[in-house]
């Protein structure tokens, strides 16, 4: 099982997966706050102009994006 690790250190929206990465069957997504002093508010969303239901990460599929108020680690297991 492959694992993708992202350390998010900015409040700007960032891609975790971009369309074409080929991660079509993620087993889990874990988000962990790395700042003990503050709560993290996290927005995690699929981004595609059309249907956001399908888990299609091909070049014509979706991107997975995150926006957080604090530093967080994100682990995607595939």
Buried (B, 14 or more C-beta within 10 A) or exposed (E): EEEBEBEBEEEEEBEBBBBEBEBEEBEEBEBEBEEEEEEBEBEEEBBBEEEEEEEBBEEEBBBBBBBBBBBBBBEBEB
